[in-house]
Amino acid sequence: MNGFKPIAIALCIIAILCLQAGCGDSAETVKRQEPSGTPLPIDEVMTWAYQLQGLSEPEAVRELEKSAYDMLVLEPTCTDWSSGEKDFDTAGMVEMLKDSTASDGVHRKLVLAYIDIGEAEDWRWYWTWSRGWEPGEPFPPDWPDFIVAPDPDGWEGNYPVAFWDPAWKDIIIYGENAGSRTDQDYVSALDEVLRHGFDGVYLDWVEGYEDPDVSKAARAQGVDPVEEMARFVKEIGDYGRSRNPEFLVVQQNAAALGGEKPETLSYIDAIVQEAIWFDGTTFDDWDDPDGADIPQDPETSEYYLELLGIYLSRGIPVFDCEYAVEEANQAYALSGEQGFIPYCSRRPLSKLTTTPPPH
């Protein structure tokens, strides 16, 4: 691993030069040859982008297609059944993006699906229960037992779950007891990802095992939440790879899991850490100045760097998402020094970044 940093930085410079010609508000699309159809290996990815909202906006998918990012992490969108997005052509989006070129001009882009595996979200296709809950009141009686608490950060409609519960694993992975529904052709979140052609999954809320309410529920049920999360990630990977041997599993945050359960390092293909150096506190308004450039506590930064060193030492690619606009150049420089693959944007993640890597 001693040669990783200089190699990564050199390749990143090459990729950045291509990237600047292929994305951004005023850049013209670089002329590149047709992709080979072979995805860029994830350990060769030098640039990536992350967009969870606004994909149904005019030209949004086209902008992603024109960009030269090597890897795209995207919300499946048609899983959002509360905002009229259920008919969004996710499969068509994925097909278009998989037919577009990565920064090396030869391979195609990798396209990963965002999935929250540690929280139930009341706008998803699987939510068939009542929504009339007010904070501080008991949960409605028709809610499933695996919902344990409201989101600790105040995200409306998000609820941490007992992720080891078979009913929740059915929703995310197996779909064995999901029942037949005429308005969808998939039975689980993972089944949906596979049917729509994604190259793999990007797992959010892996850190659910650290949540105090989740830990309390685990103790009450006599289970080890760390062990159960490691098992959950493995089951997700096993299911995906049984249907697509090249299926990728990328973990977001929860870097401590690799130290607490080293076996999880063999279950994933990469890790992404948010806000190592810069964060944002606004999640909805793209233009809100609080959506980026809030310095991370230095002790937290050092904590992340120590944990992520475990992944680098095992040859696992480390990506980071910094919420930085004015501080983007600094964030890119700090990431490059560590051998990470950075992306700088605003917390809402509703557009491609306005601060792509510098020349």
C-alpha positions in Angstrom: 0.0 0.0 0.0 3.0 2.4 0.2 2.6 3.2 -3.5 -1.2 3.8 -3.3 -1.2 7.5 -2.6 1.1 8.7 -5.4 -0.5 6.4 -7.9 -4.0 7.5 -6.9 -3.1 11.2 -7.0 -1.5 10.9 -10.5 -4.4 9.0 -11.9 -6.8 11.4 -10.3 -5.1 14.4 -12.0 -5.6 12.6 -15.4 -9.2 11.9 -14.6 -9.8 15.4 -13.4 -8.6 16.9 -16.6 -11.0 14.7 -18.5 -13.8 15.5 -16.0 -13.5 19.2 -16.4 -14.2 18.9 -20.1 -17.2 16.8 -19.5 -19.2 18.3 -16.7 -20.0 21.6 -15.0 -22.4 24.4 -15.8 -20.4 25.9 -18.7 -18.2 23.0 -19.9 -18.7 21.5 -23.3 -19.0 17.8 -23.7 -15.7 16.2 -24.5 -15.6 14.0 -27.5 -14.9 10.5 -26.5 -15.1 7.1 -28.2 -18.0 4.8 -27.5 -17.5 2.9 -24.2 -16.6 -0.7 -24.5 -19.6 -1.8 -22.5 -17.2 -3.0 -19.7 -17.6 -1.0 -16.5 -14.6 0.6 -15.0 -13.3 -1.5 -12.1 -14.2 0.2 -8.8 -10.6 0.2 -7.7 -9.7 2.3 -10.8 -12.5 4.9 -10.2 -10.9 8.4 -9.8 -14.0 10.6 -9.9 -17.5 10.1 -8.8 -20.8 11.9 -8.2 -23.7 11.5 -5.8 -27.3 12.7 -6.5 -30.4 11.7 -4.5 -32.9 14.3 -5.6 -34.0 16.1 -8.7 -33.3 13.2 -11.1 -36.7 13.7 -12.7 -36.0 17.3 -13.5 -35.5 18.1 -17.2 -32.1 17.3 -18.5 -30.9 15.9 -15.1 -30.2 12.5 -16.4 -28.7 13.9 -19.6 -26.2 16.0 -17.5 -25.2 12.8 -15.7 -24.8 11.0 -19.1 -22.6 13.9 -20.5 -20.4 14.0 -17.5 -17.2 12.1 -17.4 -17.5 10.8 -13.8 -16.4 7.2 -13.4 -19.1 6.3 -10.8 -22.6 7.6 -10.1 -24.5 7.0 -6.9 -28.2 7.7 -7.5 -31.6 7.4 -5.9 -33.7 4.8 -7.7 -36.4 7.5 -7.7 -39.4 5.3 -8.8 -39.4 3.9 -5.2 -40.7 7.3 -4.1 -44.4 6.8 -4.1 -45.5 9.9 -2.2 -44.4 12.5 -4.8 -45.7 11.1 -8.0 -42.3 9.6 -9.0 -43.4 5.9 -9.0 -43.6 5.9 -12.8 -40.1 7.3 -13.3 -38.2 5.2 -15.8 -35.4 4.1 -13.5 -34.4 1.2 -15.8 -34.2 3.6 -18.7 -32.0 6.0 -16.7 -29.6 3.2 -15.8 -29.4 1.9 -19.3 -28.6 5.3 -20.7 -25.9 6.0 -18.0 -24.4 2.5 -18.5 -24.0 3.4 -22.2 -21.9 6.5 -21.4 -18.2 6.8 -21.0 -16.1 7.0 -17.9 -13.1 9.4 -17.7 -10.7 7.1 -19.3 -12.6 7.2 -22.6 -12.8 3.5 -22.8 -14.9 2.0 -20.0 -18.4 2.8 -19.2 -19.6 4.4 -16.0 -20.5 2.4 -12.9 -24.0 3.1 -11.7 -24.9 2.4 -8.1 -28.3 2.5 -6.3 -28.7 4.3 -3.0 -30.5 2.2 -0.4 -31.2 3.1 3.2 -30.8 -0.3 5.0 -31.1 1.0 8.6 -34.2 3.2 8.4 -37.7 2.8 7.1 -38.9 5.7 5.0 -42.6 6.5 4.8 -42.5 7.5 1.1 -41.2 4.2 -0.2 -43.1 1.6 -2.1 -43.1 -0.8 0.9 -44.8 1.6 3.3 -48.3 0.4 3.5 -49.0 1.6 7.0 -50.6 4.8 8.3 -48.6 8.1 8.3 -50.6 9.9 10.9 -47.9 10.0 13.6 -46.9 13.1 15.6 -43.6 13.2 17.5 -44.0 12.3 21.1 -47.0 10.1 20.6 -47.0 6.3 20.5 -46.5 4.8 17.1 -49.8 3.8 15.4 -50.9 0.3 16.1 -50.6 -0.8 12.4 -46.9 0.0 12.3 -44.6 -3.1 12.2 -42.6 -4.0 15.2 -39.2 -3.5 13.6 -39.7 0.3 13.7 -38.0 1.4 16.9 -37.8 5.2 16.9 -38.0 8.5 14.9 -34.9 9.6 13.1 -32.4 11.0 15.6 -31.5 13.9 13.3 -35.0 15.0 12.7 -35.4 13.7 9.2 -39.2 13.6 8.8 -40.6 10.2 7.7 -37.4 8.3 8.5 -37.4 5.7 11.3 -34.5 3.6 12.5 -35.3 -0.1 12.5 -34.4 -3.4 14.1 -32.5 -4.3 10.9 -32.1 -7.9 12.0 -35.8 -8.5 12.0 -36.8 -11.0 9.2 -39.6 -8.8 8.1 -37.2 -5.9 7.4 -34.8 -8.2 5.7 -37.7 -9.3 3.5 -38.2 -5.7 2.5 -34.6 -5.1 1.7 -33.4 -8.4 0.4 -35.6 -11.4 0.1 -39.2 -10.4 -0.5 -40.4 -13.8 0.6 -43.5 -12.5 2.4 -44.0 -9.3 0.4 -47.1 -10.6 -1.3 -48.0 -10.0 -5.0 -48.7 -6.5 -6.1 -49.9 -5.5 -9.6 -48.2 -2.1 -9.5 -44.6 -3.3 -9.3 -42.5 -6.1 -10.8 -40.1 -6.5 -7.8 -40.5 -7.9 -4.4 -37.7 -6.2 -2.4 -35.4 -3.2 -2.6 -32.6 -5.3 -3.7 -34.7 -7.2 -6.3 -35.7 -3.8 -7.7 -32.1 -2.7 -8.0 -31.2 -5.8 -9.9 -34.2 -5.6 -12.2 -33.4 -2.0 -13.1 -29.8 -2.9 -14.0 -27.8 -1.1 -11.4 -24.2 -2.3 -11.0 -24.6 -2.5 -7.2 -25.8 -0.8 -4.1 -24.6 2.1 -2.0 -25.7 1.3 1.6 -26.8 4.2 3.8 -27.3 3.9 7.6 -25.0 1.0 8.1 -24.2 3.0 11.2 -27.7 2.1 12.4 -26.1 -0.4 14.8 -24.6 2.5 16.7 -28.0 4.3 17.2 -29.0 4.3 20.9 -32.6 3.3 20.3 -31.5 0.5 18.0 -28.9 -0.7 20.5 -31.6 -0.7 23.2 -33.9 -2.8 21.1 -31.1 -5.2 20.3 -30.4 -5.7 24.0 -34.0 -6.3 24.7 -34.1 -8.9 22.0 -30.8 -10.5 23.1 -28.9 -9.8 19.9 -25.6 -8.1 19.2 -26.2 -5.2 16.8 -22.6 -5.1 15.6 -22.8 -8.8 14.7 -26.2 -8.4 13.1 -25.1 -5.5 10.9 -22.1 -7.4 9.7 -24.4 -10.3 8.8 -26.9 -8.0 7.1 -24.2 -6.5 4.8 -23.0 -10.0 4.0 -26.5 -11.2 3.1 -27.0 -8.2 0.9 -23.8 -8.9 -1.0 -24.5 -12.7 -1.2 -28.0 -12.1 -2.6 -26.8 -9.5 -5.2 -23.8 -11.6 -6.3 -25.9 -14.8 -6.6 -27.8 -13.0 -9.4 -24.9 -10.9 -10.8 -21.4 -12.1 -9.9 -20.1 -8.6 -10.5 -22.5 -6.9 -8.2 -20.9 -4.2 -6.0 -21.5 -3.3 -2.4 -20.4 0.1 -1.2 -20.8 1.0 2.5 -21.5 4.6 3.5 -20.1 5.7 6.9 -19.8 3.4 9.9 -16.1 3.0 9.3 -15.8 1.6 12.8 -17.5 -1.6 11.6 -14.3 -2.7 9.8 -12.4 -2.6 13.1 -15.1 -4.1 15.3 -15.9 -6.9 12.8 -12.9 -7.3 10.4 -14.8 -9.9 8.4 -17.0 -7.1 7.0 -14.0 -5.9 5.0 -14.4 -8.9 2.8 -18.1 -8.2 2.3 -17.7 -4.8 0.6 -16.0 -3.4 -2.4 -15.5 0.2 -1.2 -16.4 2.6 1.6 -17.6 6.2 1.5 -17.2 8.6 4.4 -19.2 11.7 4.5 -17.9 15.0 6.0 -14.4 14.1 7.0 -13.5 17.8 6.9 -16.6 19.8 5.8 -20.3 19.3 6.5 -23.6 21.1 6.0 -26.7 21.3 8.1 -29.4 22.1 5.5 -30.9 19.2 3.6 -33.6 20.6 1.3 -32.6 24.0 -0.2 -29.8 23.7 -2.6 -28.9 27.4 -2.3 -29.0 27.6 1.5 -25.5 28.7 2.6 -25.7 26.2 5.6 -25.7 23.4 3.1 -21.9 23.4 2.9 -18.5 24.7 4.3 -19.1 24.0 8.0 -15.7 22.8 9.3 -15.7 19.4 10.9 -14.4 19.1 14.4 -10.6 18.2 14.1 -10.9 15.3 16.5 -13.7 13.9 14.4 -11.6 14.2 11.3 -8.7 12.4 13.0 -11.1 9.7 14.2 -12.3 9.1 10.7 -8.8 9.1 9.2 -7.7 6.5 11.7 -10.6 4.2 11.0 -10.4 4.6 7.2 -6.7 3.6 7.3 -7.9 0.1 8.1 -9.7 0.0 4.8 -6.8 1.4 2.8 -4.5 -1.1 4.4 -6.7 -3.9 3.0 -6.7 -2.4 -0.5 -10.3 -1.3 -0.2 -11.0 2.0 -2.1 -12.0 4.9 0.2 -14.2 7.6 -1.2 -15.3 10.7 0.6 -18.2 13.2 0.2 -17.3 16.6 1.5 -20.0 19.2 1.7 -17.9 22.0 0.5 -18.3 24.9 -2.0 -16.1 27.8 -0.9 -13.8 25.2 0.7 -13.9 22.7 -2.1 -10.4 23.1 -3.3 -9.1 22.6 0.3 -11.3 19.5 0.6 -10.0 18.0 -2.7 -6.5 18.7 -1.6 -6.9 17.1 1.8 -8.6 14.0 0.3 -5.9 13.6 -2.3 -3.2 13.7 0.4 -4.9 10.7 2.0 -5.4 8.7 -1.2 -9.2 9.1 -1.1 -11.4 9.7 -4.1 -13.4 12.8 -3.2 -16.6 14.5 -4.3 -17.6 18.0 -3.1 -21.1 19.2 -3.2 -24.0 20.6 -1.1 -25.9 18.6 1.4 -29.2 18.6 -0.5 -27.5 16.5 -3.3 -30.2 17.5 -5.7 -27.9 18.5 -8.6 -24.5 17.7 -9.9 -21.9 19.7 -8.0 -21.0 23.2 -8.9 -17.6 22.6 -7.5 -16.1 19.6 -9.4 -12.4 18.8 -8.9 -10.0 21.7 -10.0 -7.6 21.5 -12.9 
